[in-house]
Amino acid sequence: MCRGVVAVRAALTPCGEVLAVYVLRDGEAVGQALQSAEAAYARGTLEQWADRLAELRFEIYAPVPPLRVFASIN
């Protein structure tokens, strides 16, 4: 596993496609993962396996801290 990746989960969807979820340590790990040797290898070999892709999507989710609520007193 490349630096910053704390877990990888993969499963088959009901349609028989592979779904992989990479859990990253923090926001800095996103850049590290995309610049890793593993990511470079995947980009370099994309033409070899792209015909087997139904979809390739990157989604980044981050926790949002509670928002402060202000009340106006007139």
C-alpha positions as CSV (number, residue, x, y, z in Angstrom):
1,M,0.0,0.0,0.0
2,C,1.3,3.5,-0.7
3,R,1.9,6.0,2.0
4,G,-1.2,7.6,3.4
5,V,-3.6,4.8,2.5
6,V,-4.9,3.2,5.7
7,A,-7.4,0.7,4.2
8,V,-8.5,-0.7,0.9
9,R,-11.9,-2.3,0.6
10,A,-13.1,-4.1,-2.5
11,A,-16.3,-6.0,-3.4
12,L,-18.3,-7.2,-6.3
13,T,-21.5,-5.2,-7.1
14,P,-24.7,-7.0,-7.9
15,C,-23.8,-6.4,-11.6
16,G,-20.5,-8.3,-11.1
17,E,-18.3,-5.2,-11.3
18,V,-15.5,-4.5,-8.9
19,L,-15.9,-1.6,-6.5
20,A,-12.8,-0.5,-4.6
21,V,-12.7,2.1,-1.9
22,Y,-9.4,3.5,-0.6
23,V,-9.5,5.1,2.8
24,L,-6.8,7.8,3.2
25,R,-5.2,9.1,6.4
26,D,-6.0,12.8,5.8
27,G,-6.1,15.5,3.1
28,E,-2.3,15.4,2.5
29,A,-2.5,11.7,1.8
30,V,-4.6,12.4,-1.3
31,G,-1.7,14.2,-3.0
32,Q,0.8,11.5,-1.8
33,A,-1.4,8.7,-3.2
34,L,-1.9,10.4,-6.6
35,Q,1.9,11.0,-6.9
36,S,2.9,7.6,-5.7
37,A,4.8,5.0,-7.7
38,E,1.6,2.8,-7.7
39,A,-0.5,5.6,-9.2
40,A,2.2,6.3,-11.8
41,Y,2.2,2.6,-12.8
42,A,-1.5,2.6,-13.1
43,R,-1.5,5.6,-15.4
44,G,1.3,4.1,-17.4
45,T,-0.6,0.8,-18.0
46,L,-4.0,2.4,-18.5
47,E,-4.2,1.4,-22.1
48,Q,-3.7,-2.3,-21.2
49,W,-6.8,-2.5,-19.0
50,A,-9.0,0.5,-20.0
51,D,-11.2,-1.7,-22.2
52,R,-12.3,-3.7,-19.1
53,L,-13.4,-0.5,-17.3
54,A,-17.1,0.2,-17.1
55,E,-16.5,3.4,-15.1
56,L,-13.6,5.1,-13.4
57,R,-14.5,7.7,-10.8
58,F,-12.7,9.5,-8.0
59,E,-14.8,10.9,-5.2
60,I,-13.3,12.6,-2.2
61,Y,-15.3,12.8,1.0
62,A,-14.1,14.7,4.1
63,P,-15.7,15.3,7.5
64,V,-17.2,18.7,7.9
65,P,-16.9,20.2,11.4
66,P,-20.0,21.6,13.1
67,L,-20.9,25.0,11.9
68,R,-21.3,27.9,14.3
69,V,-24.8,29.2,14.6
70,F,-25.3,32.9,15.4
71,A,-28.5,34.4,16.6
72,S,-29.4,38.0,15.9
73,I,-30.9,40.0,18.8
74,N,-32.7,43.2,17.8
